[in-house]
Amino acid sequence: MDQKELEKELAAKEAVKAVKQNQIVGLGTGSTAKYVIIELGKMVKDGLKIQCIPTSNKTAELATSYNIPLVDINMVDHIDVTIDGADEFTKEKMLIKGGGGALLREKIVASLSREEIIIADASKKVDKLGKFTLPIEVIPFALNYVQLQLTALQGKGKLRQLDGKPFLTDQQNYIVDADFGLIDNPPALAEKLNQIEGLVAHGLFIGLATRVIMGIGDSVQVFN
Ligand SMILES: O=C[C@H](O)[C@H](O)[C@H](O)COP(=O)(O)O
């Protein structure tokens, strides 16, 4: 296993210690969150009783393959703990997410969670967010309008493509990857993006992560 994968796995192993018997658990999406599903699969096999809410169809499939019980998000009034990955994070626990296109469900799950633990390898830590272009989920009808609004905010938006066609999210929306350069004030940009009609979610997660666990070398570093 290469160094990055080891760091992801270490962070996941540390994060699953927060999961307790009979809890409702949010499952993130991506190559880091995958390690959480593997660990939880082992714990469920050993007798842990949990009900999980996946943040994407892909995660739902993976969790089911490990016999992890799932529950409909509309059947619960809270989530005890969610463990998810990120594309970038700062020591203040501000994040960019959505590299895999799961940002809308991830944000809803994070918003319903009492504890949102982010796990990452050391390459994800940055001083300022924005080197990773900001994923923005847009309803197809609003694509042109949203692109114009992003331009007005000095963002350069590019429609995400897959196999020569627009990439579609689990909600059948488009993703625009927007380059704002390094972002001086992420909360202010998030606030402006929140005002744009037809933009259903952006990848800036501000004030949502309660803890970031970063794998670094053969240990972990925690940001509370
Ligand atoms: O949409 C995908 C999610 O926000 C992922 O958590 C994020 O892209 C990080 O993915 P990975 O762990 O594969 O780097």
The ligand as a MOL file (V3000), in Angstrom:
LIG
                    3D

  0  0  0     0  0            999 V3000
M  V30 BEGIN CTAB
M  V30 COUNTS 14 13 0 0 0
M  V30 BEGIN ATOM
M  V30 1 O -17.8010 14.0430 -3.5690 0
M  V30 2 C -16.9220 13.4430 -2.9640 0
M  V30 3 C -16.5010 13.7460 -1.6000 0
M  V30 4 O -16.6620 15.0500 -1.1770 0
M  V30 5 C -15.1780 13.1370 -1.1740 0
M  V30 6 O -15.2360 12.9980 0.2080 0
M  V30 7 C -13.9750 13.9930 -1.5440 0
M  V30 8 O -13.9740 14.2420 -2.9330 0
M  V30 9 C -12.6500 13.3030 -1.1480 0
M  V30 10 O -12.5110 12.1340 -1.8860 0
M  V30 11 P -11.2370 11.1860 -1.7350 0
M  V30 12 O -11.2980 10.6260 -0.3570 0
M  V30 13 O -11.4440 10.1440 -2.7980 0
M  V30 14 O -10.0340 12.0200 -1.9900 0
M  V30 END ATOM
M  V30 BEGIN BOND
M  V30 1 2 1 2
M  V30 2 1 2 3
M  V30 3 1 3 4
M  V30 4 1 3 5
M  V30 5 1 5 6
M  V30 6 1 5 7
M  V30 7 1 7 8
M  V30 8 1 7 9
M  V30 9 1 9 10
M  V30 10 1 10 11
M  V30 11 2 11 12
M  V30 12 1 11 13
M  V30 13 1 11 14
M  V30 END BOND
M  V30 END CTAB
M  END
